[in-house]
Each structure stands twice: as C-alpha cells, then as structure tokens.
Amino acid sequence: MSNAQLLDEGSQGHPCDGAAVGGNTRVERRRSRASDDAPMEILTRLPALVVLERIPVPTLAVGRDGIILFANTTFAEMVGYQQESLAGLAFPEIFDNAPPAAVTAPSEIDALANLIVQLRHSEGWTVQARMSQSALMRRDDPVVLVAFENLTERLWVDER
C-alpha cells in the first residue's frame, strides 16, 4: 500500500487532530485514542509519512531519479526552506559541495553515508551535516531515506 493510500485511508479508529502539507501530499497527524489496542497494532496502522514528519531528526526521502520526494519539517528548518518547496528539487540542488551529476542514483547517495556534507541554506550560508546511510536497504527499494545530523554550530565552535 502506498503512503498516499495510507494517508487517504488514515489509521482506523484514531481521531484526526490536524493536518500538514508535505510537498503535494497531505500528512495527517493523529492521536491514539484510549483503547485496548496493543501498541504494535497502533504502530502497524500508523502511516509512514506521519512517522517521518514526527521524527525530530532532519530526514529526506529521495526517489531513484534523485528527486526529493519528501522532506520533514526538521530538515526544512535546518536548510531554511519551506517544506513544500523542497519536494521536487533534485537532490544535488541542496548541496554546496557536490556537482549535480555526483549524487543522483541511490548507490551514489549511499556513497555519502556517514560523511559530512555541505548543504545550501536558503540564506546562502553552508550547513554542515553528517548524512546517514539509507534506512531502506534493499536494492529494489524505490526510495532512499536518509537522516542528517546538523554539525554546523559544533564544527564552527571547534574551529575557534
């Protein structure tokens, strides 16, 4: 089942407490109702985009063609963009130090795993962050899902 279907159908039995827009996709935020549902049952029904949005770590989902499919609010805040404006950008467009052809295929994105990368902030300065390897590991996964640790302030202080 796709994320869009999960979002449309929602999690049965959970009242909606608001919605946010991520790219062109509506991300519903839901609260667990007091019930006898086991925690694992609740997790099973929770849509993936809701989980990604709630993670307090800057996170990106990138398609096999190198196009950003989803950026959570934390990532958007780290690079100073509106969340909606990141979806649809080519992955290299947010990098300061990577040539456009260098990071498009999932294997090339994975080559940056655990390295410090330089991201382009909307105000023109550089954000230095450590990029994780993809959380989706199978070769046939259509999406690369990476997280970032913002190191900008720490590296700036260490240089002094």
MARTI-246301 format. One record per residue: residue number from 1; residue in one letter; x, y, z of N, C-alpha, C in turn. Coordinates in nm, 3 decimals, decimal comma. Each point is the difference from the previous one (the first is absolute). Layout:
NUM | a | X | Y | Z | X | Y | Z | X | Y | Z
...
END
This chain:
1 | m | 0,085 | -0,118 | 0,000 | -0,085 | 0,118 | 0,000 | 0,089 | 0,124 | 0,000
2 | s | -0,032 | 0,098 | -0,082 | 0,083 | 0,120 | -0,009 | -0,026 | 0,094 | 0,116
3 | n | 0,093 | 0,094 | 0,021 | -0,018 | 0,100 | 0,106 | -0,123 | 0,083 | -0,026
4 | a | -0,026 | 0,033 | -0,128 | -0,118 | 0,080 | -0,032 | -0,127 | -0,074 | 0,041
5 | q | -0,005 | -0,132 | -0,026 | -0,117 | -0,077 | 0,039 | -0,013 | -0,003 | 0,152
6 | l | 0,113 | -0,017 | 0,068 | -0,005 | -0,002 | 0,145 | -0,050 | 0,132 | 0,055
7 | l | 0,043 | 0,110 | -0,063 | -0,044 | 0,130 | 0,047 | -0,147 | 0,021 | -0,026
8 | d | -0,048 | -0,045 | -0,117 | -0,141 | 0,016 | -0,033 | -0,088 | -0,083 | 0,092
9 | e | 0,044 | -0,124 | 0,026 | -0,080 | -0,088 | 0,082 | 0,018 | 0,029 | 0,147
10 | g | 0,117 | 0,049 | 0,036 | 0,027 | 0,033 | 0,139 | 0,012 | -0,124 | 0,086
11 | s | 0,012 | 0,021 | 0,126 | 0,008 | -0,109 | 0,096 | -0,138 | -0,018 | 0,060
12 | q | -0,060 | -0,113 | -0,025 | -0,135 | -0,022 | 0,048 | -0,006 | 0,011 | 0,150
13 | g | -0,103 | 0,068 | 0,046 | -0,021 | 0,010 | 0,142 | 0,078 | 0,110 | 0,068
14 | h | 0,067 | 0,084 | -0,075 | 0,079 | 0,108 | 0,059 | -0,053 | 0,133 | -0,048
15 | p | -0,048 | 0,085 | 0,089 | -0,051 | 0,130 | -0,042 | 0,113 | 0,090 | -0,047
16 | c | -0,026 | 0,076 | -0,103 | 0,099 | 0,091 | -0,056 | 0,009 | 0,124 | 0,087
17 | d | 0,121 | 0,047 | 0,027 | 0,015 | 0,122 | 0,079 | 0,064 | 0,111 | -0,080
18 | g | -0,002 | -0,010 | -0,132 | 0,057 | 0,105 | -0,084 | 0,067 | -0,061 | -0,120
19 | a | 0,045 | 0,084 | -0,091 | 0,067 | -0,050 | -0,119 | 0,106 | 0,100 | -0,042
20 | a | 0,100 | -0,050 | -0,066 | 0,106 | 0,085 | -0,055 | 0,020 | -0,041 | -0,144
21 | v | 0,060 | 0,087 | -0,077 | 0,026 | -0,031 | -0,139 | 0,148 | -0,019 | -0,018
22 | g | 0,041 | -0,115 | -0,055 | 0,139 | -0,029 | -0,029 | 0,014 | -0,017 | -0,149
23 | g | 0,057 | 0,098 | -0,069 | 0,005 | -0,005 | -0,146 | -0,142 | 0,011 | -0,051
24 | n | -0,039 | -0,091 | -0,084 | -0,137 | -0,003 | -0,049 | -0,083 | -0,103 | 0,074
25 | t | 0,053 | -0,054 | 0,107 | -0,064 | -0,107 | 0,073 | -0,051 | 0,052 | 0,133
26 | r | -0,121 | -0,034 | 0,032 | -0,057 | 0,039 | 0,128 | 0,047 | -0,098 | 0,106
27 | v | 0,056 | 0,051 | 0,108 | 0,047 | -0,083 | 0,110 | -0,095 | 0,023 | 0,117
28 | e | -0,072 | -0,104 | 0,035 | -0,093 | 0,012 | 0,111 | 0,071 | -0,032 | 0,130
29 | r | -0,031 | 0,076 | 0,101 | 0,054 | -0,027 | 0,133 | -0,113 | -0,056 | 0,083
30 | r | 0,025 | -0,112 | 0,061 | -0,105 | -0,069 | 0,073 | 0,044 | -0,028 | 0,143
31 | r | -0,096 | -0,004 | 0,086 | 0,025 | -0,036 | 0,139 | -0,058 | -0,138 | 0,025
32 | s | 0,073 | -0,074 | 0,080 | -0,052 | -0,130 | 0,040 | -0,116 | 0,022 | 0,094
33 | r | -0,105 | -0,075 | -0,022 | -0,113 | 0,011 | 0,092 | 0,024 | -0,098 | 0,114
34 | a | -0,056 | 0,031 | 0,111 | 0,010 | -0,093 | 0,111 | -0,079 | -0,125 | -0,038
35 | s | 0,067 | -0,113 | -0,008 | -0,068 | -0,122 | -0,040 | 0,078 | -0,119 | 0,053
36 | d | -0,050 | -0,113 | -0,038 | 0,067 | -0,124 | 0,037 | 0,094 | -0,047 | -0,109
37 | d | 0,025 | 0,086 | -0,103 | 0,091 | -0,038 | -0,107 | 0,141 | -0,018 | 0,056
38 | a | 0,064 | -0,105 | -0,044 | 0,138 | -0,023 | 0,039 | 0,089 | 0,103 | -0,071
39 | p | 0,109 | 0,041 | 0,063 | 0,088 | 0,098 | -0,065 | 0,044 | -0,043 | -0,140
40 | m | 0,025 | -0,128 | -0,020 | 0,043 | -0,047 | -0,132 | -0,111 | 0,019 | -0,103
41 | e | -0,125 | -0,017 | 0,040 | -0,113 | 0,022 | -0,091 | -0,008 | 0,146 | -0,042
42 | i | 0,025 | 0,090 | 0,094 | -0,001 | 0,143 | -0,030 | 0,112 | 0,033 | -0,098
43 | l | 0,121 | -0,053 | 0,026 | 0,113 | 0,026 | -0,091 | -0,027 | -0,054 | -0,139
44 | t | -0,062 | -0,114 | -0,011 | -0,029 | -0,061 | -0,129 | -0,091 | 0,088 | -0,085
45 | r | -0,092 | 0,071 | 0,064 | -0,094 | 0,085 | -0,074 | 0,052 | 0,141 | -0,027
46 | l | 0,111 | 0,039 | 0,060 | 0,051 | 0,136 | -0,012 | 0,064 | 0,022 | -0,138
47 | p | -0,047 | 0,099 | -0,077 | 0,057 | 0,026 | -0,134 | 0,146 | 0,045 | 0,009
48 | a | 0,079 | -0,044 | -0,097 | 0,144 | 0,028 | -0,001 | 0,031 | 0,149 | 0,001
49 | l | -0,072 | 0,080 | -0,078 | 0,029 | 0,143 | -0,005 | -0,028 | 0,070 | 0,133
50 | v | -0,095 | -0,051 | 0,075 | -0,027 | 0,056 | 0,132 | 0,121 | -0,025 | 0,090
51 | v | 0,053 | -0,120 | -0,005 | 0,117 | -0,035 | 0,081 | 0,120 | 0,086 | -0,041
52 | l | 0,025 | 0,011 | -0,131 | 0,114 | 0,080 | -0,047 | -0,013 | 0,146 | 0,041
53 | e | -0,120 | 0,052 | -0,004 | -0,021 | 0,140 | 0,039 | 0,023 | 0,020 | 0,149
54 | r | -0,034 | -0,097 | 0,080 | 0,013 | 0,013 | 0,145 | 0,142 | -0,023 | 0,050
55 | i | 0,085 | -0,064 | -0,079 | 0,138 | -0,025 | 0,042 | 0,072 | 0,134 | 0,017
56 | p | 0,061 | 0,024 | 0,115 | 0,066 | 0,129 | 0,024 | 0,140 | 0,008 | -0,060
57 | v | 0,025 | -0,080 | -0,102 | 0,129 | -0,004 | -0,068 | -0,023 | 0,041 | -0,146
58 | p | 0,082 | 0,089 | -0,055 | -0,016 | 0,038 | -0,141 | 0,004 | -0,123 | -0,090
59 | t | -0,106 | -0,022 | -0,078 | -0,014 | -0,121 | -0,079 | -0,048 | 0,033 | -0,141
60 | l | 0,058 | -0,070 | -0,099 | -0,037 | 0,015 | -0,141 | -0,031 | -0,135 | -0,061
61 | a | -0,100 | -0,002 | -0,087 | -0,027 | -0,117 | -0,084 | 0,027 | 0,043 | -0,143
62 | v | 0,085 | -0,076 | -0,069 | 0,043 | 0,035 | -0,135 | -0,032 | -0,118 | -0,091
63 | g | -0,060 | 0,028 | -0,117 | -0,031 | -0,105 | -0,096 | 0,124 | -0,047 | -0,073
64 | r | -0,014 | -0,110 | -0,075 | 0,111 | -0,057 | -0,077 | 0,056 | 0,098 | -0,102
65 | d | -0,081 | 0,096 | -0,042 | 0,045 | 0,099 | -0,099 | 0,071 | 0,119 | 0,064
66 | g | 0,016 | -0,001 | 0,133 | 0,070 | 0,107 | 0,070 | -0,089 | 0,118 | 0,037
67 | i | -0,131 | -0,014 | -0,019 | -0,094 | 0,107 | 0,034 | -0,047 | -0,017 | 0,144
68 | i | -0,001 | 0,109 | 0,075 | -0,047 | -0,004 | 0,139 | -0,150 | -0,021 | -0,001
69 | l | -0,044 | -0,106 | 0,066 | -0,142 | -0,033 | 0,009 | -0,063 | 0,059 | 0,125
70 | f | 0,078 | 0,004 | 0,109 | -0,053 | 0,046 | 0,128 | 0,114 | 0,052 | 0,086
71 | a | -0,023 | 0,112 | 0,064 | 0,092 | 0,054 | 0,101 | -0,085 | 0,030 | 0,122
72 | n | 0,043 | -0,047 | 0,116 | -0,080 | 0,032 | 0,118 | 0,026 | 0,145 | 0,043
73 | t | -0,083 | 0,048 | 0,089 | 0,009 | 0,138 | 0,046 | 0,137 | 0,030 | 0,060
74 | t | 0,057 | -0,095 | 0,072 | 0,130 | 0,021 | 0,063 | 0,109 | 0,023 | -0,104
75 | f | -0,004 | -0,075 | -0,111 | 0,098 | 0,022 | -0,106 | -0,023 | 0,137 | -0,064
76 | a | -0,125 | 0,034 | -0,028 | -0,030 | 0,130 | -0,062 | 0,050 | 0,114 | 0,088
77 | e | -0,019 | -0,009 | 0,129 | 0,048 | 0,103 | 0,091 | 0,152 | 0,008 | 0,001
78 | m | 0,067 | -0,115 | -0,009 | 0,146 | -0,003 | 0,002 | 0,058 | 0,074 | -0,120
79 | v | -0,065 | -0,012 | -0,117 | 0,052 | 0,065 | -0,120 | -0,075 | 0,129 | -0,036
80 | g | -0,096 | 0,039 | 0,082 | -0,067 | 0,129 | -0,015 | -0,099 | 0,010 | -0,116
81 | y | -0,053 | -0,112 | -0,045 | -0,098 | 0,000 | -0,109 | -0,137 | -0,033 | 0,053
82 | q | -0,102 | 0,037 | -0,077 | -0,134 | -0,047 | 0,028 | -0,002 | -0,148 | -0,035
83 | q | -0,064 | -0,079 | 0,080 | -0,004 | -0,144 | -0,022 | -0,052 | -0,034 | -0,140
84 | e | -0,104 | 0,069 | -0,043 | -0,060 | -0,027 | -0,130 | 0,096 | 0,026 | -0,116
85 | s | 0,092 | 0,094 | 0,016 | 0,089 | 0,036 | -0,110 | 0,114 | -0,100 | -0,019
86 | l | 0,024 | -0,086 | 0,096 | 0,106 | -0,099 | -0,014 | -0,042 | -0,119 | -0,085
87 | a | -0,126 | -0,041 | 0,013 | -0,049 | -0,113 | -0,080 | 0,006 | 0,039 | -0,147
88 | g | 0,061 | -0,085 | -0,080 | 0,013 | 0,026 | -0,143 | 0,136 | 0,052 | -0,041
89 | l | 0,081 | 0,046 | 0,098 | 0,136 | 0,043 | -0,033 | 0,087 | -0,123 | -0,026
90 | a | 0,100 | 0,016 | -0,085 | 0,099 | -0,105 | -0,018 | 0,090 | 0,000 | 0,123
91 | f | 0,035 | -0,118 | 0,049 | 0,082 | -0,015 | 0,120 | 0,124 | 0,090 | -0,004
92 | p | 0,073 | 0,008 | -0,113 | 0,120 | 0,085 | -0,003 | -0,027 | 0,150 | 0,017
93 | e | -0,124 | 0,044 | -0,022 | -0,032 | 0,142 | 0,011 | 0,014 | 0,054 | 0,142
94 | i | 0,000 | -0,087 | 0,098 | 0,012 | 0,047 | 0,138 | 0,142 | -0,010 | 0,053
95 | f | 0,091 | -0,052 | -0,083 | 0,139 | -0,016 | 0,042 | 0,084 | 0,118 | -0,042
96 | d | 0,095 | 0,040 | 0,087 | 0,097 | 0,103 | -0,034 | 0,123 | -0,059 | -0,066
97 | n | 0,034 | -0,123 | 0,036 | 0,128 | -0,055 | -0,043 | -0,010 | -0,121 | -0,093
98 | a | -0,116 | -0,028 | -0,055 | -0,012 | -0,117 | -0,087 | -0,040 | 0,044 | -0,140
99 | p | 0,074 | -0,041 | -0,100 | -0,041 | 0,031 | -0,137 | -0,131 | -0,071 | -0,032
100 | p | -0,087 | 0,061 | -0,082 | -0,133 | -0,056 | -0,025 | -0,001 | -0,146 | -0,042
101 | a | 0,096 | -0,047 | -0,076 | -0,001 | -0,138 | -0,046 | 0,049 | -0,096 | 0,108
102 | a | 0,055 | 0,052 | 0,109 | 0,065 | -0,086 | 0,098 | -0,097 | -0,076 | 0,090
103 | v | -0,117 | 0,053 | 0,023 | -0,092 | -0,066 | 0,093 | -0,141 | -0,007 | -0,057
104 | t | -0,023 | -0,098 | -0,081 | -0,135 | -0,019 | -0,052 | -0,049 | -0,142 | 0,025
105 | a | 0,079 | -0,099 | -0,029 | -0,043 | -0,138 | 0,018 | 0,009 | -0,037 | 0,148
106 | p | -0,086 | -0,093 | 0,045 | 0,004 | -0,041 | 0,141 | 0,139 | -0,047 | 0,045
107 | s | 0,071 | -0,072 | -0,085 | 0,133 | -0,048 | 0,040 | 0,097 | 0,118 | 0,020
108 | e | -0,017 | 0,105 | -0,079 | 0,085 | 0,118 | 0,015 | -0,038 | 0,079 | 0,125
109 | i | -0,128 | -0,001 | 0,034 | -0,044 | 0,065 | 0,123 | 0,056 | -0,078 | 0,119
110 | d | -0,006 | -0,132 | -0,009 | 0,054 | -0,083 | 0,109 | 0,151 | 0,019 | 0,016
111 | a | 0,069 | 0,041 | -0,107 | 0,144 | 0,023 | 0,009 | 0,031 | 0,117 | 0,095
112 | l | -0,098 | 0,086 | 0,024 | 0,017 | 0,113 | 0,091 | -0,032 | -0,036 | 0,146
113 | a | -0,043 | -0,124 | 0,021 | -0,040 | -0,043 | 0,134 | 0,112 | 0,019 | 0,100
114 | n | -0,037 | 0,057 | 0,114 | 0,090 | 0,025 | 0,113 | 0,108 | 0,103 | -0,029
115 | l | -0,013 | 0,072 | -0,110 | 0,094 | 0,107 | -0,031 | -0,061 | 0,134 | 0,038
116 | i | 0,085 | 0,099 | 0,022 | -0,048 | 0,135 | 0,024 | -0,022 | 0,065 | -0,136
117 | v | -0,124 | 0,043 | -0,024 | -0,035 | 0,064 | -0,126 | -0,031 | 0,146 | 0,026
118 | q | 0,009 | 0,080 | -0,102 | -0,032 | 0,142 | 0,011 | -0,129 | 0,026 | -0,077
119 | l | -0,100 | 0,047 | 0,074 | -0,130 | 0,030 | -0,058 | -0,014 | 0,150 | -0,016
120 | r | -0,075 | 0,042 | -0,099 | -0,020 | 0,141 | -0,029 | -0,122 | 0,051 | 0,074
121 | h | 0,020 | 0,091 | 0,095 | -0,110 | 0,064 | 0,072 | -0,065 | 0,102 | -0,092
122 | s | -0,128 | 0,024 | 0,018 | -0,072 | 0,095 | -0,086 | 0,058 | 0,142 | 0,008
123 | e | 0,068 | 0,033 | 0,109 | 0,059 | 0,133 | 0,015 | 0,142 | 0,008 | -0,054
124 | g | 0,047 | -0,111 | -0,060 | 0,130 | 0,003 | -0,066 | 0,116 | -0,058 | 0,078
125 | w | -0,016 | -0,026 | 0,128 | 0,111 | -0,055 | 0,075 | -0,003 | -0,152 | -0,005
126 | t | 0,106 | -0,061 | 0,048 | 0,016 | -0,145 | -0,007 | -0,040 | -0,067 | 0,130
127 | v | -0,077 | -0,106 | -0,012 | -0,036 | -0,085 | 0,113 | 0,083 | -0,127 | -0,014
128 | q | 0,079 | -0,029 | 0,101 | 0,080 | -0,121 | -0,001 | -0,074 | -0,107 | 0,081
129 | a | -0,018 | -0,116 | -0,062 | -0,077 | -0,105 | 0,065 | 0,058 | -0,137 | -0,036
130 | r | -0,012 | -0,091 | 0,093 | 0,037 | -0,139 | -0,027 | -0,125 | -0,068 | -0,055
131 | m | 0,016 | -0,068 | -0,114 | -0,113 | -0,066 | -0,064 | 0,007 | -0,149 | 0,029
132 | s | -0,113 | -0,058 | 0,036 | -0,006 | -0,143 | 0,029 | -0,004 | -0,081 | -0,128
133 | q | 0,016 | -0,130 | 0,014 | -0,027 | -0,085 | -0,115 | -0,151 | -0,017 | -0,007
134 | s | -0,049 | -0,051 | -0,110 | -0,144 | -0,013 | -0,018 | -0,057 | -0,099 | 0,100
135 | a | -0,114 | 0,036 | 0,056 | -0,071 | -0,091 | 0,090 | -0,067 | -0,112 | -0,079
136 | l | -0,018 | 0,022 | -0,129 | -0,057 | -0,103 | -0,087 | 0,117 | -0,066 | -0,072
137 | m | 0,023 | -0,125 | 0,025 | 0,124 | -0,064 | -0,039 | -0,006 | -0,090 | -0,122
138 | r | -0,119 | -0,044 | -0,042 | -0,007 | -0,093 | -0,113 | 0,032 | 0,072 | -0,130
139 | r | 0,063 | -0,069 | -0,091 | 0,037 | 0,060 | -0,129 | -0,121 | 0,040 | -0,082
140 | d | -0,114 | -0,066 | 0,022 | -0,119 | 0,031 | -0,079 | -0,091 | 0,102 | 0,068
141 | d | 0,043 | 0,056 | 0,114 | -0,079 | 0,105 | 0,064 | -0,004 | 0,122 | -0,092
142 | p | -0,117 | 0,055 | -0,027 | -0,010 | 0,114 | -0,092 | 0,037 | 0,134 | 0,063
143 | v | 0,030 | -0,002 | 0,129 | 0,026 | 0,123 | 0,074 | 0,126 | -0,018 | 0,086
144 | v | 0,078 | 0,106 | 0,010 | 0,112 | 0,007 | 0,094 | -0,048 | 0,091 | 0,113
145 | l | 0,013 | -0,047 | 0,122 | -0,046 | 0,075 | 0,116 | 0,121 | 0,029 | 0,088
146 | v | 0,039 | 0,128 | 0,007 | 0,120 | 0,037 | 0,075 | -0,033 | 0,105 | 0,105
147 | a | 0,079 | -0,004 | 0,107 | -0,012 | 0,096 | 0,109 | 0,129 | 0,080 | 0,008
148 | f | -0,008 | 0,117 | 0,061 | 0,114 | 0,090 | 0,011 | 0,018 | 0,042 | 0,145
149 | e | 0,125 | 0,015 | 0,039 | 0,034 | 0,057 | 0,130 | 0,067 | 0,134 | -0,027
150 | n | -0,064 | 0,108 | 0,043 | 0,054 | 0,134 | -0,024 | 0,123 | 0,021 | 0,087
151 | l | 0,114 | 0,019 | -0,065 | 0,127 | 0,019 | 0,070 | 0,052 | 0,143 | -0,011
152 | t | -0,074 | 0,087 | -0,063 | 0,048 | 0,135 | -0,032 | 0,053 | 0,072 | 0,122
153 | e | -0,080 | 0,011 | 0,102 | 0,042 | 0,074 | 0,119 | 0,116 | -0,068 | 0,070
154 | r | -0,005 | -0,131 | 0,011 | 0,106 | -0,074 | 0,069 | 0,133 | 0,016 | -0,075
155 | l | -0,002 | -0,010 | -0,131 | 0,123 | 0,015 | -0,078 | 0,051 | 0,142 | 0,006
156 | w | -0,089 | 0,099 | 0,002 | 0,039 | 0,139 | 0,008 | 0,070 | 0,029 | 0,133
157 | v | -0,057 | -0,053 | 0,108 | 0,058 | 0,019 | 0,134 | 0,135 | -0,071 | 0,010
158 | d | 0,010 | -0,121 | -0,058 | 0,125 | -0,076 | 0,005 | 0,113 | 0,068 | -0,073
159 | e | -0,031 | 0,079 | -0,104 | 0,102 | 0,070 | -0,076 | 0,060 | 0,116 | 0,077
160 | r | -0,068 | 0,050 | 0,100 | 0,048 | 0,115 | 0,077 | 0,107 | -0,036 | 0,093
END
